[in-house]
Amino acid sequence: MSPLEKLIANTARLPEHGNLRVERILSAQKEYDWIQISHLGVYYRTQEALSDINCMVKPGKLTGIFGPNGAGKSTMLKAMLGLVPSNGVVLYQGELLRKQLEKVAYVPQRSQIDWTYPATVWDVVMMGRVKKTGWLRNFSTVSRRVVKNALVRVGMIDYRHRPIGQLSGGQQQRVFLARALAQEAEIFCFDEPFVGIDQKTQGVIFQVFQELAAAGKIVLVVNHDLGESITHFDDLILLNCELVAAGSRSNVLTEDNLYHAYGGKVIFFSDAA
């Protein structure tokens, strides 16, 4: 019996009848597709970088991780994926997320990528098909079509033969977005994708993010900008080494929460103004 079947079976035993029982089963199935983060903590030597993070990330929403410099935003994302040692549990579909990385497309910060590596745009995006194809195997016609469609989607097909190191920052970010799309993942994680890019690229990236969310994917983005771009996010996770608030944008962006996170009065863009 799968974890979901067990969850539904346990829910079905509850002493409700008719529509109420059906609603509880549907609710259990829906929550099963969320990422559930429980007591997540990270230590770097003796320094506590994250403390007891408890929240959920829902599919069908564009979710942003926000907070001041040093708040642990990137650390949280890496800890969720098992890229840094951590305490706590992160589940997806009833199983540890770090054991399901084939379902995840992760794009690190641009500063962590070696842009001198001798690869073309096409090569980089095709790397997103390696897990599905297998190492040392030829890429299929399907994979080539997926890569082409991904490059068209981000407006980079005309650059497919260009070395990645010869592109602008915005173009490089689009290429790595295309690689993530080529993975055909269920969960998309991006660490500071808007740093050092132009306004046009930002618009392209947000459009793709929103399309992925509309398709029922989990889209999780580390960001630091409290300007107008924050209005593109549906849900927010606000950190300052611990969880300040999580939920809908309107519930998280309160004066008290921002004061707690940033340690003072913060001016941010509000679409309600």
C-alpha positions as CSV (number, residue, x, y, z in Angstrom):
1,M,0.0,0.0,0.0
2,S,1.4,3.4,-1.0
3,P,1.8,6.3,1.5
4,L,-1.2,8.0,-0.2
5,E,-3.4,4.9,0.0
6,K,-2.5,4.5,3.7
7,L,-3.4,8.2,4.3
8,I,-6.8,7.9,2.5
9,A,-7.5,4.6,4.3
10,N,-6.9,6.1,7.7
11,T,-9.0,9.1,6.8
12,A,-11.8,6.8,5.6
13,R,-12.0,5.2,9.0
14,L,-12.9,8.4,10.7
15,P,-16.5,8.4,12.1
16,E,-18.0,10.8,9.4
17,H,-20.3,9.8,6.7
18,G,-21.4,11.0,3.2
19,N,-20.1,14.3,1.9
20,L,-18.0,15.1,5.0
21,R,-15.9,11.9,4.6
22,V,-15.4,12.6,0.9
23,E,-14.2,16.1,1.6
24,R,-11.7,14.8,4.2
25,I,-10.4,12.2,1.7
26,L,-10.0,14.8,-1.0
27,S,-8.3,17.2,1.4
28,A,-5.9,14.4,2.5
29,Q,-5.1,13.7,-1.2
30,K,-4.5,17.4,-1.9
31,E,-2.1,17.8,1.0
32,Y,-0.2,14.7,-0.1
33,D,1.1,16.7,-3.1
34,W,2.4,19.5,-0.9
35,I,6.0,19.8,0.3
36,Q,5.8,19.5,4.1
37,I,8.7,21.0,6.0
38,S,8.9,19.9,9.6
39,H,11.5,21.2,12.2
40,L,14.1,22.0,9.5
41,G,17.3,23.3,11.0
42,V,20.8,23.9,9.7
43,Y,24.1,24.4,11.6
44,Y,27.3,25.6,10.0
45,R,29.9,24.5,12.5
46,T,28.7,26.2,15.7
47,Q,26.6,28.8,13.9
48,E,22.8,28.1,13.6
49,A,21.8,29.2,10.1
50,L,18.2,28.0,10.3
51,S,16.1,27.1,13.3
52,D,13.0,24.9,13.5
53,I,11.3,25.8,10.2
54,N,7.8,24.4,9.8
55,C,5.7,25.2,6.8
56,M,4.2,23.8,3.6
57,V,4.7,24.6,-0.1
58,K,1.7,24.1,-2.3
59,P,1.5,23.0,-6.0
60,G,-0.2,25.5,-8.3
61,K,1.3,28.5,-6.5
62,L,4.3,30.6,-7.2
63,T,6.0,30.6,-3.8
64,G,8.8,33.0,-2.8
65,I,11.3,32.7,0.0
66,F,12.1,36.2,1.2
67,G,14.2,37.8,4.0
68,P,17.2,40.0,4.7
69,N,20.8,39.1,3.7
70,G,22.0,36.2,5.8
71,A,18.4,35.1,6.7
72,G,19.0,31.6,5.5
73,K,17.0,31.7,2.2
74,S,19.4,29.8,0.0
75,T,20.3,27.5,2.9
76,M,16.7,26.6,3.4
77,L,16.3,25.6,-0.3
78,K,19.5,23.6,-0.2
79,A,18.5,21.9,3.0
80,M,15.2,20.9,1.6
81,L,17.0,19.2,-1.3
82,G,19.6,17.5,0.9
83,L,22.4,19.6,-0.5
84,V,23.6,20.7,3.0
85,P,23.4,18.7,6.2
86,S,20.3,19.5,8.2
87,N,17.9,18.4,10.9
88,G,14.2,17.8,10.5
89,V,12.1,16.3,7.8
90,V,11.0,17.5,4.3
91,L,8.4,15.3,2.7
92,Y,6.8,15.2,-0.8
93,Q,4.1,12.7,-1.5
94,G,4.7,11.0,1.8
95,E,8.4,10.4,1.1
96,L,11.7,12.2,1.8
97,L,12.1,14.9,-0.8
98,R,15.9,14.4,-0.9
99,K,15.3,10.9,-2.1
100,Q,13.2,12.1,-5.0
101,L,15.5,14.5,-6.7
102,E,14.6,13.1,-10.1
103,K,11.4,15.0,-9.7
104,V,13.2,18.3,-9.0
105,A,14.7,20.9,-11.3
106,Y,17.1,23.1,-9.3
107,V,18.8,26.2,-10.6
108,P,21.5,27.6,-8.3
109,Q,22.7,31.2,-8.1
110,R,24.6,32.3,-11.2
111,S,27.6,33.0,-9.1
112,Q,27.9,29.3,-8.4
113,I,28.1,28.3,-12.1
114,D,31.3,28.0,-14.0
115,W,30.6,30.1,-17.1
116,T,34.0,29.3,-18.6
117,Y,32.9,25.6,-19.1
118,P,33.2,24.9,-22.9
119,A,29.5,24.2,-23.7
120,T,27.0,25.6,-26.1
121,V,23.5,26.7,-25.2
122,W,22.2,23.5,-26.7
123,D,24.6,21.4,-24.7
124,V,23.6,23.1,-21.4
125,V,19.8,22.6,-22.0
126,M,20.3,19.0,-23.2
127,M,21.9,18.3,-19.8
128,G,18.4,18.5,-18.4
129,R,17.6,15.3,-20.3
130,V,20.4,13.2,-18.8
131,K,18.4,11.7,-16.0
132,K,15.6,10.6,-18.3
133,T,18.0,9.3,-20.9
134,G,20.8,7.8,-18.8
135,W,24.5,8.4,-18.8
136,L,26.5,7.5,-21.9
137,R,23.3,7.0,-24.0
138,N,22.3,8.9,-27.1
139,F,19.5,11.4,-26.7
140,S,16.3,10.5,-28.4
141,T,14.2,12.4,-30.9
142,V,11.8,13.2,-28.1
143,S,14.6,14.7,-26.0
144,R,15.7,16.9,-28.9
145,R,12.2,18.1,-29.4
146,V,11.8,18.9,-25.7
147,V,15.0,20.9,-25.6
148,K,14.1,22.8,-28.8
149,N,10.7,23.7,-27.3
150,A,12.2,24.8,-24.1
151,L,14.6,27.1,-25.9
152,V,11.8,28.5,-28.0
153,R,9.8,29.1,-24.8
154,V,12.5,31.3,-23.3
155,G,13.4,33.0,-26.5
156,M,16.8,31.5,-26.9
157,I,16.5,29.1,-29.8
158,D,18.5,31.5,-32.1
159,Y,21.5,31.2,-29.7
160,R,21.6,27.4,-29.5
161,H,25.1,27.2,-31.0
162,R,26.5,30.1,-28.9
163,P,29.0,29.2,-26.1
164,I,27.3,29.8,-22.8
165,G,30.2,32.1,-21.6
166,Q,29.5,34.5,-24.4
167,L,26.0,35.3,-23.3
168,S,24.8,38.2,-21.1
169,G,23.6,37.5,-17.6
170,G,19.9,37.6,-18.6
171,Q,20.5,35.3,-21.5
172,Q,22.4,32.8,-19.3
173,Q,19.6,32.8,-16.8
174,R,17.1,32.1,-19.6
175,V,19.3,29.1,-20.7
176,F,19.2,27.6,-17.3
177,L,15.5,28.1,-17.1
178,A,15.2,26.2,-20.4
179,R,17.3,23.4,-18.9
180,A,14.9,23.2,-15.9
181,L,12.0,23.0,-18.3
182,A,13.7,20.3,-20.3
183,Q,13.8,18.2,-17.1
184,E,10.0,18.0,-17.1
185,A,10.0,18.0,-13.3
186,E,7.2,18.2,-10.8
187,I,9.1,20.7,-8.5
188,F,11.0,23.7,-9.7
189,C,13.5,25.5,-7.4
190,F,15.3,28.7,-8.3
191,D,17.9,30.5,-6.1
192,E,18.0,34.2,-6.8
193,P,17.1,34.0,-10.5
194,F,16.6,37.8,-10.9
195,V,20.0,39.0,-9.9
196,G,21.9,40.8,-12.6
197,I,19.3,40.4,-15.3
198,D,17.4,42.8,-17.6
199,Q,13.7,43.8,-17.3
200,K,12.8,41.8,-20.4
201,T,14.3,38.6,-19.0
202,Q,12.6,39.1,-15.7
203,G,9.3,39.3,-17.5
204,V,10.0,36.1,-19.5
205,I,11.0,34.3,-16.3
206,F,7.9,35.3,-14.4
207,Q,5.7,34.3,-17.3
208,V,7.2,30.8,-17.4
209,F,6.9,30.6,-13.6
210,Q,3.2,31.4,-13.7
211,E,2.6,28.9,-16.5
212,L,4.3,26.2,-14.5
213,A,2.2,27.1,-11.4
214,A,-1.0,27.1,-13.5
215,A,0.0,23.6,-14.7
216,G,0.0,22.4,-11.1
217,K,3.7,22.4,-10.5
218,I,5.5,23.4,-7.3
219,V,7.5,26.5,-8.0
220,L,9.8,27.8,-5.2
221,V,11.9,30.9,-5.7
222,V,14.5,32.5,-3.5
223,N,14.3,36.3,-3.9
224,H,15.2,39.4,-1.9
225,D,13.4,42.2,-3.8
226,L,10.5,43.8,-1.9
227,G,9.7,46.0,-5.0
228,E,7.0,45.6,-7.6
229,S,8.1,42.1,-8.5
230,I,6.8,40.7,-5.2
231,T,3.2,41.1,-6.6
232,H,3.9,38.1,-8.9
233,F,4.1,35.7,-6.0
234,D,1.1,33.9,-4.6
235,D,2.6,32.6,-1.4
236,L,5.6,33.8,0.6
237,I,7.9,32.3,3.2
238,L,9.5,35.1,5.2
239,L,12.7,34.2,7.1
240,N,15.2,35.6,9.4
241,C,17.1,32.4,10.4
242,E,13.7,31.3,11.8
243,L,10.3,31.3,10.2
244,V,8.6,34.7,10.6
245,A,5.5,34.0,8.5
246,A,4.3,31.8,5.7
247,G,1.1,31.8,3.6
248,S,-0.6,34.1,1.2
249,R,1.2,37.4,0.2
250,S,-1.4,39.5,1.9
251,N,-1.1,37.6,5.2
252,V,2.7,37.6,5.2
253,L,3.5,41.2,4.2
254,T,2.2,42.9,7.4
255,E,4.1,45.6,9.1
256,D,4.7,43.5,12.2
257,N,6.1,40.6,10.1
258,L,8.4,42.8,8.1
259,Y,9.6,44.5,11.3
260,H,10.4,41.2,12.8
261,A,12.2,40.0,9.8
262,Y,14.2,43.1,8.9
263,G,14.6,44.6,12.4
264,G,13.1,48.0,11.5
265,K,10.5,49.7,9.4
266,V,10.5,48.5,5.8
267,I,9.1,50.2,2.7
268,F,7.8,47.6,0.3
269,F,5.6,47.7,-2.8
270,S,2.0,47.1,-2.2
271,D,-0.5,46.4,-5.0
272,A,-3.3,47.3,-2.5
273,A,-2.2,51.0,-2.5
